[in-house]
Amino acid sequence: MIKRFGYVILVLVILVGCKAKKRATSSTKVKTEEQKRGVYKPNDGIEGTKFNKSELYPLPADPGKFVKFPINSTTEYVEEFAEMAQYEMRAFGIPASITLAQGILESGSGKGQLTQKTNNHFGIKCHTGWQGEYDFHDDDAKGECFRKYNHPMFSYRDHSIFLASRSRYRFLFNYRRDDYKKWAHGLRKAGYATDKKYPQKLIALIDRYNLDDYDEEVVRNGLDTVRQPKEYEVFTHMVEKGDTLYGLSRKYSISVDEIKQLNSLENNNLAIGQVINLRKVKRK
């Protein structure tokens, strides 16, 4: 009798567990479907990003469906997107040559498999917080999640916001706005791509198609080549157990490279009790 009672209890536990697992699985599917229905707005993420609003390129309205752009050559690709790249340079400070070279390289001049199904011209992955549509594509790993846009121009705006809003790219904006070689190497240093030859590939494209001419045109029309100097307030932080340079950079909104420069650090090692110099922009 006791054995039979124990058997009944065991069966009930298994059934309840299965139902709970089934409920958890279905709720995950619902969440995924809701995410798939997300719609990207061209200015998503732009709040809190430094840019010149008067220079923003007038993006088209969301067509409500996926739009394919037929591009036949790299020259045609440049002609199609050069104007927007120059607008983005004036608004955000990213060299037009870099934007175009990245677009050419990452999208295969608009003809790459990923770009054809997502309008993603810069290989930007979903990352945490992405609310728009997405698709999967084999890249560094199999079946990675990439952002998807109804219109390729939305990809260009998202590229600007992506670089301008993330702390790890912040040091790039201290370079001259027409120094595409420093920008190319800086992007690799910041981790935009894993390809060790990424800077050389960008520079080769810029030189081959004279993309730096678009930078020069923007500068001739009045864009300062360097960002206006800021006044900084320096303060210190005493290293505690668990502190890392990356953690401090996130906490205080300063890049790892800036921390290393301020403290003459040759590596990323920290010691408990070590005093680290940090800085922030002075409030006016």
C-alpha positions as CSV (number, residue, x, y, z in Angstrom):
1,M,0.0,0.0,0.0
2,I,2.8,2.4,1.0
3,K,4.7,1.6,-2.2
4,R,1.6,2.2,-4.4
5,F,1.0,5.5,-2.7
6,G,4.6,6.6,-3.3
7,Y,4.3,5.6,-7.0
8,V,1.2,7.8,-7.3
9,I,3.0,10.8,-5.8
10,L,6.0,10.3,-8.2
11,V,3.6,10.2,-11.2
12,L,1.9,13.5,-10.0
13,V,5.3,15.2,-9.6
14,I,6.4,14.2,-13.1
15,L,3.1,15.5,-14.6
16,V,3.3,18.8,-12.8
17,G,6.9,19.2,-13.8
18,C,6.0,18.6,-17.5
19,K,3.2,21.1,-17.4
20,A,5.4,23.7,-15.8
21,K,8.1,23.1,-18.5
22,K,5.4,23.3,-21.2
23,R,4.1,26.6,-19.8
24,A,7.7,28.0,-19.7
25,T,8.4,27.0,-23.2
26,S,5.2,28.5,-24.6
27,S,5.8,31.8,-22.8
28,T,9.3,31.9,-24.3
29,K,7.8,31.5,-27.8
30,V,5.2,34.3,-27.1
31,K,8.0,36.6,-26.1
32,T,10.0,35.8,-29.2
33,E,7.0,36.5,-31.4
34,E,6.4,39.8,-29.7
35,Q,10.0,40.8,-30.3
36,K,9.8,39.8,-34.0
37,R,6.9,42.2,-34.4
38,G,9.1,45.1,-33.1
39,V,9.4,48.0,-35.4
40,Y,12.6,50.0,-35.7
41,K,12.2,53.8,-35.6
42,P,15.0,55.7,-37.3
43,N,15.8,57.8,-34.2
44,D,15.7,54.9,-31.7
45,G,18.6,55.4,-29.2
46,I,19.3,58.9,-30.4
47,E,18.4,60.5,-27.1
48,G,21.5,61.1,-25.0
49,T,23.7,60.9,-28.0
50,K,25.7,63.9,-29.0
51,F,24.9,65.1,-32.5
52,N,24.0,68.2,-34.5
53,K,20.3,68.0,-35.0
54,S,20.2,70.6,-37.8
55,E,22.4,68.3,-39.9
56,L,20.4,65.1,-39.6
57,Y,19.7,63.5,-43.0
58,P,15.9,63.6,-43.7
59,L,15.2,59.9,-43.5
60,P,12.2,58.4,-45.5
61,A,9.1,57.3,-43.6
62,D,9.0,53.7,-42.7
63,P,7.4,52.0,-45.8
64,G,5.9,49.3,-43.6
65,K,7.5,46.6,-45.7
66,F,10.9,45.4,-46.6
67,V,12.4,47.5,-49.4
68,K,15.2,46.0,-51.6
69,F,17.7,48.3,-53.2
70,P,19.1,47.0,-56.5
71,I,22.9,47.9,-56.6
72,N,25.0,46.6,-59.5
73,S,28.5,47.9,-58.6
74,T,30.6,49.5,-55.8
75,T,30.6,52.8,-57.7
76,E,26.8,52.7,-57.9
77,Y,26.8,51.9,-54.2
78,V,28.9,55.0,-53.4
79,E,26.7,57.2,-55.5
80,E,23.6,56.0,-53.7
81,F,24.8,56.5,-50.2
82,A,27.5,59.2,-50.3
83,E,25.1,62.1,-49.6
84,M,23.7,60.4,-46.5
85,A,27.3,59.5,-45.3
86,Q,28.2,63.2,-45.6
87,Y,25.1,64.3,-43.6
88,E,25.9,61.7,-40.9
89,M,29.5,63.1,-40.8
90,R,28.2,66.7,-40.2
91,A,25.7,65.5,-37.6
92,F,27.7,62.9,-35.7
93,G,31.4,63.5,-36.6
94,I,32.0,60.1,-38.2
95,P,34.1,60.5,-41.4
96,A,31.9,59.9,-44.5
97,S,34.8,57.8,-46.0
98,I,34.7,55.5,-43.0
99,T,30.9,55.1,-43.1
100,L,31.0,54.3,-46.9
101,A,34.0,52.0,-46.6
102,Q,32.3,50.0,-43.8
103,G,29.1,49.9,-45.7
104,I,30.9,48.5,-48.8
105,L,32.9,46.0,-46.9
106,E,30.2,44.8,-44.5
107,S,27.4,44.6,-47.1
108,G,29.4,43.4,-50.1
109,S,28.5,46.7,-51.8
110,G,24.8,46.0,-51.0
111,K,24.8,42.6,-52.6
112,G,25.8,40.4,-49.6
113,Q,23.5,37.7,-48.3
114,L,22.9,39.3,-44.9
115,T,22.2,42.7,-46.5
116,Q,19.8,41.3,-49.0
117,K,17.6,39.8,-46.3
118,T,18.0,42.5,-43.6
119,N,19.1,45.8,-45.2
120,N,21.8,45.7,-42.6
121,H,24.8,47.4,-44.3
122,F,27.1,47.4,-41.3
123,G,26.9,43.9,-39.8
124,I,25.4,45.2,-36.6
125,K,24.3,42.4,-34.3
126,C,21.1,42.6,-32.2
127,H,22.8,43.3,-28.8
128,T,20.9,43.8,-25.6
129,G,18.1,46.3,-25.8
130,W,17.4,45.9,-29.5
131,Q,13.6,46.3,-30.0
132,G,13.4,46.1,-33.8
133,E,13.1,43.2,-36.2
134,Y,15.9,40.8,-36.7
135,D,17.1,37.8,-38.6
136,F,19.7,35.0,-38.1
137,H,22.9,34.6,-40.1
138,D,26.1,32.6,-39.7
139,D,29.1,34.9,-38.9
140,D,31.7,34.4,-36.2
141,A,29.3,31.7,-34.8
142,K,26.4,29.9,-36.4
143,G,23.0,31.5,-36.4
144,E,23.9,34.9,-34.9
145,C,21.2,37.5,-34.5
146,F,21.5,40.6,-36.7
147,R,19.4,43.8,-36.8
148,K,16.9,44.1,-39.7
149,Y,15.5,47.3,-41.3
150,N,12.8,48.0,-43.7
151,H,14.9,50.6,-45.5
152,P,18.7,50.7,-45.9
153,M,18.9,54.4,-44.9
154,F,17.7,53.3,-41.4
155,S,20.8,51.1,-41.2
156,Y,23.0,54.1,-41.9
157,R,21.4,56.1,-39.1
158,D,21.6,53.2,-36.7
159,H,25.3,52.9,-37.5
160,S,25.9,56.5,-36.5
161,I,23.9,56.1,-33.3
162,F,25.6,52.8,-32.6
163,L,29.1,54.4,-32.7
164,A,28.1,57.6,-31.0
165,S,26.3,56.1,-28.1
166,R,28.7,53.4,-26.9
167,S,31.5,54.3,-24.5
168,R,34.0,51.9,-26.1
169,Y,34.0,54.0,-29.3
170,R,34.1,57.3,-27.5
171,F,37.9,57.8,-28.0
172,L,37.4,57.8,-31.8
173,F,35.6,61.1,-31.7
174,N,38.7,62.7,-30.4
175,Y,40.5,62.0,-33.7
176,R,40.4,64.5,-36.5
177,R,37.2,64.0,-38.5
178,D,39.1,63.7,-41.7
179,D,41.8,61.2,-40.4
180,Y,40.2,58.1,-41.9
181,K,43.4,56.0,-41.2
182,K,43.2,56.6,-37.4
183,W,39.5,55.9,-37.5
184,A,40.0,52.6,-39.4
185,H,42.6,51.4,-36.8
186,G,40.5,52.7,-33.9
187,L,37.5,50.7,-35.0
188,R,39.5,47.5,-34.9
189,K,41.0,48.5,-31.5
190,A,37.5,49.2,-30.1
191,G,36.4,45.7,-31.1
192,Y,34.0,46.6,-34.0
193,A,35.4,43.6,-36.0
194,T,37.5,40.5,-35.2
195,D,39.3,40.6,-38.5
196,K,42.9,41.7,-37.8
197,K,43.2,43.1,-41.3
198,Y,39.9,45.1,-40.9
199,P,41.7,48.6,-40.9
200,Q,43.8,47.8,-44.0
201,K,40.7,46.7,-45.8
202,L,38.8,49.9,-45.0
203,I,41.8,52.0,-46.0
204,A,42.2,50.2,-49.3
205,L,38.6,50.8,-50.2
206,I,38.9,54.5,-49.3
207,D,42.0,54.9,-51.4
208,R,40.6,52.9,-54.3
209,Y,37.4,54.8,-54.6
210,N,38.7,58.2,-53.3
211,L,36.2,58.2,-50.5
212,D,38.2,60.7,-48.5
213,D,37.1,63.3,-51.1
214,Y,33.7,63.3,-49.4
215,D,35.4,64.1,-46.1
216,E,37.3,67.0,-47.6
217,E,34.1,68.4,-49.1
218,V,32.4,68.4,-45.7
219,V,35.3,70.0,-44.0
220,R,35.6,72.7,-46.8
221,N,31.9,73.5,-46.1
222,G,32.6,74.5,-42.5
223,L,32.9,71.3,-40.3
224,D,35.6,71.6,-37.7
225,T,38.2,68.9,-38.2
226,V,38.5,68.3,-34.4
227,R,35.9,68.2,-31.7
228,Q,35.8,71.4,-29.6
229,P,37.9,70.9,-26.4
230,K,36.1,70.1,-23.2
231,E,36.9,71.1,-19.7
232,Y,37.3,68.1,-17.5
233,E,37.1,67.5,-13.8
234,V,39.6,65.0,-12.5
235,F,38.7,62.7,-9.5
236,T,40.0,59.5,-8.1
237,H,38.8,56.0,-7.3
238,M,40.4,53.5,-4.9
239,V,40.4,50.0,-6.4
240,E,38.3,47.5,-4.5
241,K,38.1,43.7,-4.8
242,G,36.4,42.8,-8.1
243,D,37.1,46.1,-9.9
244,T,38.3,45.9,-13.5
245,L,39.2,48.6,-16.0
246,Y,36.1,47.6,-18.1
247,G,33.9,47.8,-15.0
248,L,35.2,51.3,-14.1
249,S,34.8,52.5,-17.7
250,R,31.1,51.5,-17.6
251,K,30.6,52.9,-14.1
252,Y,32.1,56.3,-14.9
253,S,31.4,56.6,-18.6
254,I,35.0,56.8,-19.7
255,S,36.8,54.5,-22.1
256,V,39.4,51.9,-21.0
257,D,42.0,53.6,-23.1
258,E,41.3,57.0,-21.5
259,I,41.8,55.4,-18.0
260,K,45.1,53.8,-19.1
261,Q,46.3,57.1,-20.6
262,L,45.4,59.1,-17.4
263,N,47.2,56.6,-15.2
264,S,50.1,55.6,-17.5
265,L,49.0,52.0,-17.4
266,E,50.7,49.5,-19.7
267,N,48.2,46.7,-19.1
268,N,44.8,46.1,-17.6
269,N,46.0,44.8,-14.2
270,L,44.7,46.5,-11.1
271,A,45.7,46.1,-7.4
272,I,43.4,46.4,-4.4
273,G,44.0,49.8,-2.8
274,Q,45.4,51.3,-6.0
275,V,44.3,54.9,-6.7
276,I,43.0,55.5,-10.2
277,N,42.6,58.9,-11.8
278,L,39.3,59.4,-13.6
279,R,37.7,62.4,-15.3
280,K,34.3,63.7,-16.3
281,V,33.2,66.8,-18.3
282,K,32.6,69.8,-16.1
283,R,29.0,71.0,-15.9
284,K,28.6,74.6,-16.9
